[in-house]
Amino acid sequence: MSGGRLRTGKMRHRITLQNPVVTEGDFGADNITYVDARKIWAEIESKGSRELMIADQFVAIAVYKIYIRWAEGLTEQSRVKFGDNIFNIESIENPDFVKRKMILTVSQDRSERGDGTIV
């Protein structure tokens, strides 16, 4: 789905866009929580996975593309929730420069799933 028209028939997944809220916690440390901003329909496409070395451990990261209609206020600090899955936004594309649609490149640390499964 590059440029051109939205393929709304493929937008069959109901996702929740979440924005961060930063509050000051104990001892001045920032606490980040996420609040639901809006629910929208999306197309989710798997782009494979990769392994990263984090804190001397290999961590499997799943990568996806999520296609949505334009969502004002969405940033790379926002995140996507789909069922029990939480996706971190790595990049946001505006492919036709007319604020009609967005392509999100997102990642999911496979250890973040409560039941150990992937979408």
Residue frames relative to the residue before (quaternion, step in Angstrom):
aa qw qx qy qz dx dy dz
M 1.0000 0.0000 0.0000 0.0000 0.00 0.00 0.00
S 0.2406 0.7634 -0.5642 0.2025 3.55 0.15 1.22
G 0.8324 0.0263 -0.0588 0.5505 3.55 -0.88 0.96
G 0.7051 0.5116 -0.2963 0.3916 3.60 -1.18 -0.38
R 0.7766 -0.3658 0.2696 0.4364 3.52 -1.29 -0.50
L 0.5338 -0.5814 0.5046 0.3499 3.52 -1.31 0.40
R 0.2922 -0.7261 0.5922 0.1917 3.55 -1.05 0.76
T 0.1315 -0.8594 0.4900 0.0644 3.54 0.49 1.24
G 0.5806 0.5920 -0.3762 0.4134 3.61 1.12 -0.49
K 0.6816 0.4635 -0.2825 0.4907 3.58 1.16 -0.53
M 0.5705 0.5739 -0.3861 0.4427 3.58 1.25 -0.17
R 0.1933 0.8248 -0.4966 0.1890 3.55 0.36 1.30
H 0.6143 0.5297 -0.3492 0.4692 3.58 1.29 0.04
R 0.2775 -0.7458 0.5844 0.1587 3.57 -0.88 0.98
I 0.0172 -0.8140 0.5793 -0.0375 3.59 -0.51 1.19
T 0.2969 -0.7179 0.5963 0.2022 3.54 -1.32 0.32
L 0.2631 -0.7313 0.6086 0.1596 3.55 -0.87 0.99
Q 0.0955 -0.8041 0.5866 0.0165 3.57 -0.86 0.99
N 0.2064 -0.7721 0.5921 0.1038 3.54 -1.05 0.85
P 0.4889 -0.6815 0.4574 0.2953 3.58 -1.05 0.72
V 0.1249 -0.7323 0.6630 0.0927 3.52 -1.27 0.62
V 0.1662 -0.7987 0.5748 0.0640 3.56 -0.68 1.13
T 0.0000 -0.7755 0.6309 -0.0233 3.54 -0.88 1.02
E 0.4907 -0.6461 0.4907 0.3179 3.53 -1.20 0.47
G 0.2286 -0.7939 0.5548 0.0985 3.52 -0.76 1.08
D 0.7789 -0.2809 0.2499 0.5019 3.52 -1.27 -0.42
F 0.8532 0.1352 -0.1270 0.4875 3.53 -1.13 0.76
G 0.6674 -0.5542 0.2935 0.4015 3.60 1.14 0.59
A 0.4795 0.6626 -0.4490 0.3598 3.60 1.23 0.05
D 0.4648 -0.6722 0.5022 0.2827 3.57 -1.11 0.73
N 0.1648 -0.7377 0.6467 0.1027 3.54 -1.09 0.83
I 0.1370 -0.7884 0.5964 0.0637 3.58 -0.82 1.01
T 0.0083 0.7538 -0.6565 0.0268 3.52 -0.89 1.05
Y 0.3231 -0.7440 0.5515 0.1947 3.57 -1.21 0.39
V 0.1547 -0.7713 0.6133 0.0714 3.53 -1.06 0.86
D 0.5377 -0.6186 0.4665 0.3326 3.54 -1.11 0.72
A 0.2388 -0.7745 0.5738 0.1179 3.57 -0.86 1.03
R 0.7565 -0.2556 0.1832 0.5734 3.58 0.92 -0.91
K 0.3450 -0.6935 0.5921 0.2225 3.54 -1.31 0.45
I 0.0439 0.7980 -0.5968 0.0716 3.53 -0.92 0.97
W 0.5147 -0.6056 0.5055 0.3359 3.54 -1.35 0.25
A 0.0144 -0.8121 0.5818 -0.0424 3.56 -1.05 0.81
E 0.3180 -0.6578 0.6356 0.2493 3.49 -1.41 0.28
I 0.1073 -0.7933 0.5980 0.0401 3.59 -0.84 0.99
E 0.0452 -0.8069 0.5876 -0.0397 3.54 -0.78 1.12
S 0.3855 -0.7242 0.5256 0.2252 3.58 -0.76 1.05
K 0.1395 -0.7873 0.5974 0.0621 3.56 -1.03 0.86
G 0.6985 -0.4675 0.2693 0.4701 3.57 1.20 0.42
S 0.3747 -0.7045 0.5493 0.2480 3.51 -1.26 -0.43
R 0.1274 -0.7587 0.6314 0.0968 3.51 -1.35 0.18
E 0.3247 -0.7207 0.5721 0.2189 3.54 -1.25 0.33
L 0.1129 -0.7809 0.6127 0.0442 3.53 -1.00 0.90
M 0.3803 -0.6786 0.5716 0.2611 3.54 -1.21 0.54
I 0.0813 0.7833 -0.6061 0.1111 3.57 -0.53 1.23
A 0.8394 -0.0598 -0.0065 0.5402 3.57 -0.74 1.11
D 0.6876 -0.5211 0.2630 0.4319 3.56 0.88 1.06
Q 0.6524 0.4338 -0.3384 0.5212 3.59 1.15 0.61
F 0.4252 -0.6607 0.5460 0.2907 3.55 -1.14 0.65
V 0.0869 -0.7806 0.6187 0.0171 3.55 -0.94 0.98
A 0.3327 -0.7384 0.5547 0.1906 3.58 -0.83 1.02
I 0.0991 -0.7879 0.6076 0.0126 3.55 -0.84 1.07
A 0.2269 -0.7538 0.6029 0.1298 3.58 -0.82 1.02
V 0.1817 -0.7905 0.5806 0.0711 3.58 -0.96 0.91
Y 0.0344 -0.7987 0.5997 -0.0359 3.57 -0.97 0.97
K 0.2714 -0.6659 0.6549 0.2323 3.51 -1.41 0.26
I 0.0875 -0.7736 0.6264 0.0390 3.57 -0.95 0.90
Y 0.1805 -0.7873 0.5865 0.0597 3.55 -0.75 1.15
I 0.0721 0.8026 -0.5842 0.0967 3.58 -0.74 1.09
R 0.5619 -0.5171 0.4950 0.4146 3.53 -1.35 0.11
W 0.6919 -0.4796 0.3349 0.4232 3.57 -1.24 0.44
A 0.0568 -0.7870 0.6143 -0.0040 3.59 -0.91 0.96
E 0.3147 -0.7772 0.5198 0.1635 3.56 -0.20 1.30
G 0.8055 0.3012 -0.2247 0.4582 3.56 -1.01 0.84
L 0.5170 0.6288 -0.4281 0.3926 3.60 1.24 -0.07
T 0.0176 -0.8021 0.5963 -0.0266 3.61 -0.86 0.97
E 0.6759 -0.4737 0.3692 0.4271 3.56 -1.31 0.05
Q 0.6162 0.5279 -0.3542 0.4649 3.61 1.23 -0.25
S 0.5480 0.5832 -0.3969 0.4495 3.59 1.27 -0.25
R 0.1744 -0.7678 0.5969 0.1540 3.57 -1.28 0.00
V 0.3869 -0.7050 0.5542 0.2149 3.54 -1.33 0.29
K 0.1295 -0.7608 0.6319 0.0713 3.54 -1.02 0.88
F 0.0327 0.7684 -0.6367 0.0555 3.55 -0.94 0.98
G 0.7883 -0.1088 0.0192 0.6053 3.57 -0.16 1.27
D 0.7863 -0.2272 0.2109 0.5344 3.57 -0.72 -1.10
N 0.5632 0.6244 -0.3672 0.3975 3.59 1.29 -0.07
I 0.1214 -0.7548 0.6414 0.0644 3.54 -1.06 0.88
F 0.1112 -0.7998 0.5896 0.0200 3.56 -0.78 1.10
N 0.2965 -0.7263 0.5945 0.1763 3.57 -0.95 0.91
I 0.3708 -0.7305 0.5303 0.2185 3.57 -0.87 0.95
E 0.2105 -0.7908 0.5673 0.0920 3.55 -0.73 1.12
S 0.7913 -0.0919 0.0582 0.6017 3.58 1.07 -0.70
I 0.2084 -0.7443 0.6239 0.1152 3.52 -1.32 0.52
E 0.1211 -0.7942 0.5938 0.0446 3.56 -0.80 1.06
N 0.1682 -0.7151 0.6695 0.1101 3.52 -1.23 0.71
P 0.2014 -0.8762 0.4183 0.1296 3.59 0.45 1.25
D 0.7927 0.2830 -0.1748 0.5109 3.62 0.98 -0.62
F 0.4358 -0.7562 0.4055 0.2717 3.58 1.34 0.23
V 0.6116 0.5397 -0.3722 0.4430 3.60 1.10 0.57
K 0.4659 -0.7148 0.4200 0.3092 3.60 1.24 0.40
R 0.3878 0.7122 -0.4854 0.3267 3.53 0.90 1.02
K 0.7993 0.0029 0.0322 0.6001 3.55 1.06 -0.76
M 0.2144 -0.7490 0.6132 0.1308 3.53 -1.34 0.33
I 0.1677 -0.7312 0.6486 0.1284 3.51 -1.23 0.61
L 0.1500 -0.7963 0.5842 0.0454 3.53 -0.61 1.20
T 0.1809 -0.7080 0.6671 0.1451 3.54 -1.02 0.83
V 0.0038 -0.8229 0.5645 -0.0651 3.55 -0.59 1.19
S 0.1749 -0.7670 0.6051 0.1224 3.54 -1.26 0.40
Q 0.1544 -0.7702 0.6149 0.0700 3.50 -1.28 0.53
D 0.3356 -0.6996 0.5992 0.1973 3.52 -0.78 1.09
R 0.4127 -0.7520 0.4530 0.2430 3.59 -0.45 1.17
S 0.6115 0.5488 -0.3631 0.4393 3.60 1.16 -0.35
E 0.5753 0.6134 -0.3744 0.3907 3.62 1.25 -0.22
R 0.5760 0.5934 -0.3830 0.4115 3.62 1.20 -0.35
G 0.4764 -0.6910 0.4724 0.2689 3.53 -0.89 0.88
D 0.7784 0.3267 -0.1736 0.5071 3.59 0.99 -0.80
G 0.5468 -0.6734 0.3696 0.3330 3.60 1.26 0.18
T 0.5967 0.5678 -0.3733 0.4268 3.59 1.23 0.14
I 0.3709 -0.6907 0.5775 0.2278 3.51 -1.32 0.32
V 0.6920 -0.4748 0.3390 0.4252 3.57 -1.20 0.55
